[in-house]
Amino acid sequence: MVNVGDIILREILQKGYKNGVEFCEANGISKNTFSQSVRMNSWTVEVLDKVGKALSLELKSFATAKKGREKKGV
């Protein structure tokens, strides 16, 4: 099964980066946050937005985690 991290890593390699670390350094993305997202396959909207902008892709629809808590109906 292919997950979001696999897709992103494939795109990073296709854009000519040697690996995820080089991609993060070149685009001002936290290496720790990125590697944790790939490892756990849990992506926040914010991380996907930064990665998507760097790769010229729309990735926000793949978000699996959000900051904060959603309000429940009263």
C-alpha positions in Angstrom: 0.0 0.0 0.0 1.3 3.4 -0.9 1.0 6.2 1.7 1.4 9.9 1.5 5.0 9.8 2.7 5.8 7.5 -0.2 4.2 9.9 -2.7 6.1 12.9 -1.2 9.4 11.1 -1.2 9.0 10.0 -4.8 8.2 13.6 -5.8 11.3 14.9 -3.9 13.5 12.5 -5.8 11.9 13.4 -9.1 12.6 17.1 -8.4 16.3 16.2 -8.2 16.9 16.2 -4.5 19.1 13.4 -3.2 16.9 12.7 -0.1 14.4 14.3 2.3 17.1 16.0 4.4 18.5 17.9 1.4 14.9 18.8 0.4 14.2 20.1 3.9 17.4 22.1 4.1 16.8 23.7 0.7 13.3 24.7 1.5 13.4 25.8 5.2 11.4 22.8 6.5 12.1 21.3 9.8 13.9 18.0 9.2 12.6 16.6 12.5 9.0 17.4 11.8 9.3 16.1 8.2 10.9 12.8 9.2 8.4 12.3 12.0 5.5 12.9 9.6 7.0 10.4 7.1 7.7 7.8 9.8 4.3 8.0 11.4 2.4 8.8 8.2 0.6 11.6 10.1 0.6 14.9 8.4 -0.7 18.3 9.6 -2.1 20.8 7.2 0.8 23.2 8.0 3.5 20.6 7.1 1.6 19.6 3.9 1.2 23.2 2.9 5.0 23.9 3.2 6.0 20.7 1.5 3.3 21.2 -1.2 4.5 24.7 -1.9 8.1 23.5 -2.2 7.1 20.7 -4.6 4.4 22.8 -6.5 1.7 20.3 -5.5 -1.6 20.6 -3.7 -1.3 18.2 -0.7 -3.6 19.6 2.0 -6.3 17.1 1.2 -4.0 14.4 2.5 -3.9 15.8 6.1 -4.3 13.2 8.8 -3.8 15.4 11.8 -4.8 18.9 12.8 -3.6 21.3 15.5 -5.9 21.9 18.3 -9.3 20.4 19.0 -12.5 20.6 17.1 -15.5 22.0 18.8 -18.3 19.5 19.3 -21.9 20.5 18.8 -23.8 21.6 21.8 
